[in-house]
Amino acid sequence: MIIIIAVLYFFVCLHRHSPTVVARDLTLSLHINAVTLGIIASSYFYLYAAMQPIVGFLADTKGPRKVMPVFFFISAAGSLIFGLAPNAITAVFGRALVGAGLAGIFVSALKIFSRWYPASQFASLTGVMVTIGGLGGLAASAPLTYLVVLLGWRGSFVAIGIFSAAMAFLAWIVVRDSPIEKGWPAIYNEVSSPVGDGEKISLLRRMVTVFGDLNFCLICLSVFLIYGAALSFQGLWAVPYLMDVFGADKVRAGLLFMAWPLGFGIGGLALGYLSDRFNLNRKNTLLAGLALSSLQWLLLIFLKEREYLFITAPLFFLFGLTAGGVLPLYFSMTRDLFPLQLMGTSTGLMNGISFLGTAVYMPLTGSLFRTAESVPSASYNFEAYRMLLIVFLASYSVAFIAMLLYSNHKASPVSPT
């Protein structure tokens, strides 16, 4: 069951970061500019973010076993439409459908973890998922580049869509909400109880309770800013940046870019495990990660000579390491704020807001490039990218300040009315 869930989440992250590999192919094939490219790439994130509250509510009330296969099949249909898109409008629709479908995977997986494993292992399990996501992001670099060379960008997404449909069917057969559904004893008392009162809490009551918590709002502001910046760069501009600023060809840029998802996967697994194993102060660890990333954005602002290309690989690795490392901390801190009956709703909302940030940042960054260049182009100069990097640095700085204001408190039960 866990292997199947891991494969599903692998494709969540592969789709998420795939535009950076096919950005130039889309530009030339569909005859679009940077703003339209940003809209196509960000349409995944708009629907992904918008569906998170719904997915969280369904996971809490109907169970993740029903949510995962249905939503993943929707993503398979979206991948097919995107691969066959004759124009930008169809491409936006297909990628939006992919985002809507893949929205049902991560939060559902966290809900399953909460019922199959004790709370003391939650950060570690979230870290494992982040690592799987890192592998998906890794596949969206050099491996996807080679697949696109072999099948073309259209054939690649059609093939991914067909495989995804098969995985959705397999998930329906295998995945279960809790050990009880397999006839096994519950892991611990919290998961042995049915959804119970959680089903009686209205969606409005859930939203009011979750957003009424100042700490949750600070977390949301922070993830909106850092993942809006990080994922828009990783998912759209990283490979073009290496090609335009440092003169790397597409394959070499894809190979260098692999350092980011590799670091992301290692960071999620390592920091999630260390947080649970040694009971690290999550807030301080998170702040250290944000501070390190801010320094890295600052360094990139001054790198423009081609001989510095070799520095980008270790920098990308550190970016991934910190981004992947802090993600389990955000989810663990959110989980600690609310009782289990609101876990799907709270983590779904937080996860959705992080990707809403990406959905906002992608077209925003496209407009920055349009401002920097007098005529539409498939490539851009260093000054255009410098503006982008300054925006990212400012975003991380504000996110750091938001988490400075965060203070821990214990979860308390929520009444149905």
C-alpha positions in Angstrom: 0.0 0.0 0.0 2.8 2.4 0.9 4.6 1.6 -2.3 1.6 2.5 -4.4 1.0 5.7 -2.5 4.7 6.5 -3.1 4.3 6.0 -6.8 1.3 8.2 -6.9 3.1 11.0 -5.1 6.1 10.5 -7.4 3.9 11.6 -10.3 2.5 14.5 -8.3 6.0 16.0 -8.2 7.0 14.9 -11.7 4.1 16.9 -13.1 4.8 19.8 -10.7 8.3 20.4 -12.0 8.0 19.2 -15.6 7.4 22.6 -17.3 11.0 23.7 -16.7 12.1 20.9 -19.0 9.6 21.5 -21.7 9.3 25.3 -21.3 11.1 26.1 -24.6 9.3 23.3 -26.4 5.9 24.7 -25.3 7.0 28.2 -26.3 7.9 27.2 -29.8 5.2 24.5 -30.4 2.3 26.6 -29.1 3.7 30.0 -30.2 3.4 31.6 -26.8 5.3 34.3 -24.8 6.7 34.1 -21.2 3.4 35.3 -19.6 1.3 32.6 -21.4 4.0 30.0 -20.5 3.7 31.1 -16.9 -0.1 30.8 -17.0 0.1 27.3 -18.5 2.6 26.2 -15.8 0.7 27.8 -13.0 -2.7 26.4 -14.0 -1.6 23.2 -12.3 -1.1 25.1 -9.0 -4.3 27.1 -9.1 -6.5 24.0 -9.3 -4.2 22.0 -7.0 -4.5 24.8 -4.3 -8.2 25.3 -4.8 -8.9 21.6 -4.3 -7.0 21.2 -1.1 -9.8 22.3 1.3 -12.2 20.0 -0.5 -9.7 17.1 -0.4 -9.0 17.7 3.3 -12.7 17.7 4.0 -13.3 14.5 2.0 -10.3 12.8 3.6 -11.6 13.6 7.1 -15.2 12.5 6.3 -15.2 10.0 3.5 -11.7 8.5 3.9 -8.6 8.8 1.8 -9.1 5.4 0.2 -12.0 6.8 -1.9 -10.2 10.1 -2.6 -6.9 8.9 -4.0 -7.9 6.6 -6.9 -10.7 8.9 -8.2 -8.5 12.0 -8.1 -5.5 10.3 -9.7 -7.6 9.1 -12.6 -8.6 12.7 -13.2 -4.9 13.6 -13.4 -4.4 10.8 -15.9 -7.1 12.4 -18.2 -5.5 15.8 -17.8 -2.1 14.5 -18.8 -3.6 13.0 -22.0 -5.3 16.3 -22.8 -2.1 18.3 -22.1 0.0 16.0 -24.4 -2.5 16.3 -27.2 -3.2 20.1 -26.8 -3.4 21.9 -30.1 -3.2 25.4 -28.5 -2.5 27.2 -25.3 -6.1 27.2 -24.0 -6.3 23.4 -24.3 -2.9 23.1 -22.6 -4.1 25.3 -19.7 -7.2 23.1 -19.3 -5.2 19.9 -19.4 -2.6 21.0 -16.9 -5.3 22.4 -14.6 -7.0 19.0 -14.7 -3.7 17.4 -13.8 -3.4 19.8 -10.8 -7.0 19.1 -9.7 -6.5 15.4 -9.8 -3.1 15.3 -8.1 -4.5 17.5 -5.3 -6.0 14.3 -3.8 -2.8 12.5 -3.1 -0.6 14.1 -0.5 -3.1 15.1 2.2 -4.8 11.7 1.8 -1.5 10.1 2.3 -0.9 12.1 5.5 -4.4 11.0 6.7 -3.5 7.4 6.1 -0.3 7.8 8.0 -2.2 9.2 11.0 -4.3 6.1 11.1 -1.6 3.5 10.4 1.3 4.9 12.4 1.8 6.6 15.8 2.1 10.4 16.0 5.8 10.1 17.1 6.6 8.9 13.5 4.6 11.5 11.6 7.5 13.8 10.8 9.6 10.9 9.6 6.8 9.6 7.4 6.2 13.0 6.0 9.9 13.2 5.3 9.7 9.9 3.4 6.9 11.4 1.2 9.1 14.5 0.6 11.9 12.2 -0.4 9.6 10.4 -2.9 8.6 13.8 -4.2 12.3 14.6 -4.6 12.6 11.5 -6.8 9.7 12.7 -8.8 11.3 16.1 -9.2 14.5 14.3 -10.1 12.7 12.4 -12.8 11.4 15.8 -14.1 15.0 16.9 -14.8 17.4 14.8 -16.8 15.2 11.6 -17.1 12.3 13.6 -18.5 14.6 15.5 -20.7 15.7 12.2 -22.3 12.1 11.0 -22.5 11.2 14.2 -24.3 14.1 13.8 -26.7 12.9 10.2 -27.4 9.1 10.7 -27.6 8.7 14.5 -27.9 7.0 16.5 -25.2 3.5 15.4 -26.5 4.3 11.7 -26.5 5.9 11.9 -23.1 2.7 13.3 -21.4 0.5 10.9 -23.3 2.6 8.0 -22.0 2.5 9.3 -18.5 -1.3 9.7 -18.7 -1.8 6.0 -19.7 0.5 4.8 -16.9 -1.3 7.0 -14.4 -4.7 5.5 -15.3 -3.4 2.0 -14.6 -2.0 3.2 -11.2 -5.3 4.7 -10.2 -7.0 1.4 -10.8 -4.3 -0.4 -8.7 -4.7 2.1 -5.9 -8.5 1.4 -5.7 -7.7 -2.3 -5.2 -5.0 -2.0 -2.6 -5.2 1.2 -0.5 -7.2 1.0 2.8 -8.0 3.8 5.3 -6.9 1.9 8.5 -5.6 -1.4 9.7 -9.1 -2.2 10.9 -10.3 -2.4 7.3 -7.8 -5.2 6.8 -9.0 -7.0 9.9 -5.9 -6.1 11.9 -5.8 -4.4 15.3 -5.5 -0.6 15.4 -2.0 0.8 15.9 -3.0 3.0 18.8 -6.2 4.3 20.4 -6.5 7.5 18.4 -6.8 5.7 15.1 -9.0 2.9 16.5 -11.9 5.2 16.7 -14.0 5.9 13.7 -14.3 9.3 12.2 -17.1 9.9 14.6 -17.5 13.5 15.7 -15.2 14.6 12.8 -18.0 13.8 10.4 -20.4 16.1 12.3 -18.2 19.1 12.1 -19.3 21.3 9.2 -16.9 22.6 6.7 -17.6 26.2 7.7 -16.9 25.3 11.4 -13.6 23.6 10.3 -12.5 26.7 8.3 -13.4 29.1 11.1 -11.5 27.0 13.7 -8.4 26.6 11.5 -8.1 30.1 10.2 -8.9 31.5 13.7 -5.5 30.3 14.9 -2.9 33.0 14.5 -0.1 30.4 14.4 -1.7 28.6 11.5 -2.1 31.9 9.6 1.7 32.6 10.1 2.5 29.2 8.8 0.3 29.8 5.7 1.9 33.2 5.0 5.4 31.6 5.3 4.7 28.6 3.0 2.9 30.9 0.5 6.0 33.0 0.1 8.8 30.4 0.2 7.1 27.7 -1.9 5.7 30.3 -4.3 9.3 31.5 -4.9 11.0 28.1 -4.8 8.6 26.0 -6.8 8.1 28.7 -9.5 11.9 28.8 -10.0 12.3 25.0 -9.7 9.3 24.2 -11.8 9.6 26.8 -14.6 12.7 29.0 -14.7 15.7 26.9 -13.4 16.6 25.2 -16.6 16.1 28.3 -18.8 18.2 30.2 -16.2 21.1 27.8 -16.6 20.8 28.0 -20.4 20.4 31.8 -20.7 22.8 33.0 -18.0 25.6 30.3 -18.1 25.2 29.1 -21.7 24.5 25.4 -20.8 22.7 23.3 -23.4 19.3 21.6 -22.5 20.8 18.2 -21.5 23.6 19.7 -19.4 21.2 22.1 -17.7 18.8 19.2 -17.0 21.7 17.2 -15.4 22.8 20.2 -13.2 19.2 20.8 -12.2 19.0 17.3 -10.8 20.9 18.5 -7.8 17.8 20.4 -6.6 15.3 17.5 -6.4 18.1 15.3 -5.1 18.7 17.7 -2.2 15.0 18.0 -1.7 14.6 14.2 -1.2 17.5 13.9 1.1 16.5 16.9 3.2 13.0 15.7 3.7 14.0 12.3 4.8 16.9 13.4 7.0 15.4 16.3 8.8 12.0 14.6 9.3 13.8 11.6 10.9 16.2 13.8 13.0 13.2 15.9 14.2 11.4 12.8 15.5 14.5 11.0 16.7 16.1 13.8 18.7 13.0 15.9 19.4 14.5 19.0 17.8 12.9 22.4 18.3 11.0 22.6 15.0 10.7 26.4 15.0 14.4 27.0 15.4 15.3 24.3 12.9 12.9 25.8 10.4 14.3 29.3 10.9 17.8 28.1 10.3 16.7 26.5 7.0 15.0 29.7 5.9 18.1 31.8 6.8 20.4 29.5 4.8 18.1 29.7 1.8 18.0 33.5 1.9 21.8 33.7 1.8 21.8 31.4 -1.2 19.3 33.6 -3.1 21.6 36.6 -2.2 24.6 34.8 -3.7 22.9 34.0 -7.0 22.1 37.7 -7.5 25.8 38.2 -8.1 26.7 35.2 -10.2 26.6 35.8 -13.9 29.9 34.8 -15.5 29.8 31.5 -17.3 32.7 30.1 -15.4 30.5 30.0 -12.3 28.3 27.4 -13.8 29.9 24.7 -11.6 28.7 26.5 -8.5 25.0 26.2 -9.4 24.9 22.4 -8.8 26.0 22.6 -5.1 23.8 25.7 -4.6 20.8 23.9 -6.2 21.5 20.9 -3.9 21.4 23.1 -0.8 18.2 24.8 -2.0 16.6 21.4 -2.3 18.0 20.3 1.0 16.6 23.2 2.9 13.2 23.3 1.0 12.7 19.6 1.5 13.9 19.7 5.1 11.6 22.3 6.3 8.5 20.9 4.6 7.9 18.1 7.2 8.4 20.7 9.9 5.6 22.8 8.5 3.3 19.8 8.4 4.3 18.6 11.8 3.8 22.1 13.3 0.4 22.3 11.6 -0.6 18.8 12.9 0.3 19.9 16.5 -2.0 22.9 16.3 -5.2 20.9 15.8 -6.8 17.6 16.9 -6.8 14.6 14.6 -10.4 15.2 13.6 -9.2 18.4 11.8 -5.9 17.0 10.5 -7.0 16.5 6.9 -8.7 20.0 6.8 -5.8 21.9 8.4 -3.0 20.2 6.4 -5.1 20.4 3.2 -5.5 24.1 3.6 -1.9 24.7 4.5 -0.7 22.6 1.5 -3.2 24.4 -0.8 -1.9 27.8 0.3 1.7 26.8 -0.4 0.7 25.9 -4.0 -1.5 29.0 -4.3 1.8 30.9 -3.8 3.3 29.0 -6.7 0.2 29.7 -8.9 0.6 33.4 -8.1 4.3 33.5 -8.6 4.6 31.8 -12.0 2.6 34.3 -14.0 4.0 37.1 -11.8 7.6 36.1 -12.7 6.5 35.8 -16.4 5.4 39.4 -16.2 8.8 40.4 -14.8 10.5 39.0 -17.8 8.1 40.8 -20.1 8.9 44.0 -18.4 12.7 43.4 -18.7 12.6 42.5 -22.4 11.3 44.9 -25.1 10.2 42.1 -27.5 8.9 38.6 -26.8 11.7 36.0 -26.6 12.4 32.4 -25.7 15.5 33.4 -23.8 16.4 36.3 -21.4 19.4 38.2 -20.1 21.0 38.1 -16.6 19.3 41.4 -15.6 15.9 39.9 -16.1 16.8 36.9 -13.9 18.4 39.2 -11.3 15.0 40.9 -10.8 13.5 37.5 -10.3 16.1 36.5 -7.7 15.6 39.7 -5.8 11.9 39.0 -5.5 12.7 35.5 -4.3 15.1 36.9 -1.7 12.5 39.3 -0.4 9.9 36.5 -0.2 12.2 34.3 2.0 13.0 37.3 4.2 9.3 38.0 5.0 8.7 34.2 5.5 11.5 34.2 8.0 9.9 37.1 9.9 6.5 35.4 9.9 8.0 32.2 11.6 9.8 34.3 14.2 6.3 35.3 15.4 5.1 31.7 15.6 4.5 30.2 19.1 3.6 26.6 19.9 0.4 25.5 21.7 -1.3 22.2 22.2 -4.3 21.0 20.1 -7.7 21.0 21.8 -10.9 19.1 20.8 -13.4 20.8 18.5 -17.1 20.5 19.2 -19.3 19.6 16.2 -21.5 22.7 16.5 
